[in-house]
Amino acid sequence: MLFNRMLLARIFLTGAILTEVAGTSSMAMIPENEAGWLNYLPMWLLISFSYLLLAKAAKTISIGIAFALWEGLGIALITVVSVLFLDYHLNAQELIGLALAIVGIVLVTMGETHDEPTAGTGSTRRLGAAHDKPAAGTSSTRSLGAAKEAVCTR
């Protein structure tokens, strides 16, 4: 395999962040007097593609970690784009908030673990197995009955 799974997931996550920034930043370029749906098409396409890449990244990276990075870095980069290209000025409160968000992103990323799944867990379970009921009279039905009796007699 050319890339390992985690590197590929990080590439997908980086792509998701960059397309989200591009899609969100493109909102500022939509003409006010021409608010037809066609003007919003680039934004919709970029943000949709961003969600697709985020979903691909979340196959390997925990969804909580992936979403926190996607949202946090997206906000930070959108702010940078706004300051550099859209003539937006940050006040002290916004700077502090942005700095805290970046510190939070760093802390979340540093706490991320990448344990390999153990054999026999995860993908080997068939769909719907959690809802399958054992046949009447099987050992799991008997052990459940015994557990209920033990609780009731105490």
N, C-alpha and C positions, 0 to 999 in steps of 0.2 A: 504494500500500500504506500502510495506516494506521501500522503500526509497521515499523521495519526489522528484519531477522532477528536481529541481535545483541540488540536491546532485548527482543524477544519471547523469545529464549532466556534472557535474564537474568530475565525475569518468570517463566518456567517454573521456573528454578533457585531463585528466591526462594520460589515456591510449594512446590517440593519440599522445601526446607529447613524451611519453617514446618509443613508437614504431617508431616514426620518428627519434628519437635520435639513437636508435639501428640500424635502416635501413641505416641512413646516415653514422654512424660510421663504419658499416660493409664494406663500400666502401674501407676503408683503409686496410682491411684484404684480399682483392681480389688479388691473385698473379699476378704480372706484366707479367710474361712470359706465363701465361695461362688465356688469356682474353676471354675465351669462354662464351657464354650466360648463361650456367649453373652456372658459378661462381657468376653471378649477381642475380640469382633467390632469394636468401634470402633477398637481398636489395629490390628488386621489391615487394616481398610479404609483408615485413614489412612496407614499405612506402604506399603500397596500403591499408593495414589494418589501417594504421594511418589516411588516408583520409576517410575511412569508419567510424572510430570512431569520427573524426572531424565532419563529416556530421551528425552523431547522436547527438553530443553535440550541434550543431548549430540549432537543432530543438527547444531548450529551451534558450540557450545563444545566444545573438545577434551575427550574423556572423562576424561582424567587431571586436567585442571583442574576440570571440573565435579564429579567425584567428590571431589577434595580439598576444594573449597569446601563441598559438601554435607555431607561427614563432619565437617570441621573446624568450620564454623560451627554445624552441628547439635550437636556436643558442647559448644561454648561456650554456645549458647542453652539447651540442656537443663540445663547447670550453673546458669545464671542462673535458670531456672524453679525448679530444685530449691532454690536458696538463698532466693529470694523467696517461693515459695508452699508448699514442702514442708518447710521448717524444716531444711535441710541446712546444715552448717557446713564451710567449706573450711579445711584446714590450709595451712601455708606451702608445702609441697611441691606440693600440688594447685594453688595459686595460680600458682606458678612454671611448672608444666607447662601450665596454661591460657594463661598469657601467652606462652610459647614457641609454643604452637599458633597463637595469634592472629598472632604475628609471622610464622610460617611461611605462614599464609593470605595475609597482606598481601604477602609476597615472591612467592608463587606468582601472585597476581593481578596484581602489577606486571609480572611477566615474561611475561604472556600477550600473544600477538600475534594479530591478526585479519587475516591476509592473505586477499585474495580469491582463489578458485581460478582458475587460468589456463584459457584456452579449450582444449578438447580433452582435459581430464583429469577424472578423477572420475566423474561420473554418465553420461558417454557410453559407458563400457565396459559391455558386456552381461554378464549373469551367466554364470559358467562360462568366460569367455574365458581366464582364466589356465590352465585345464586343457585347452583345446583343443590338439590336436596338429596340426602342419602336415602336409599330404599328402606322401607319399613323393616325393622328387625335386624338391621346391620349394627355393627359394633359401635359406630358413632352415635346412633340413636339410643342404644343401651347405656352408653357412658353418660350421655346427656341426662337420661332419666335417673341414673344413679347419682349424678351431681345434684339434681333437683331434690331427690330424697334426702341427701346428706344435709342440704341447706335447710330443709323443712324440719328435720328432726333435732336441730340444734336449739 
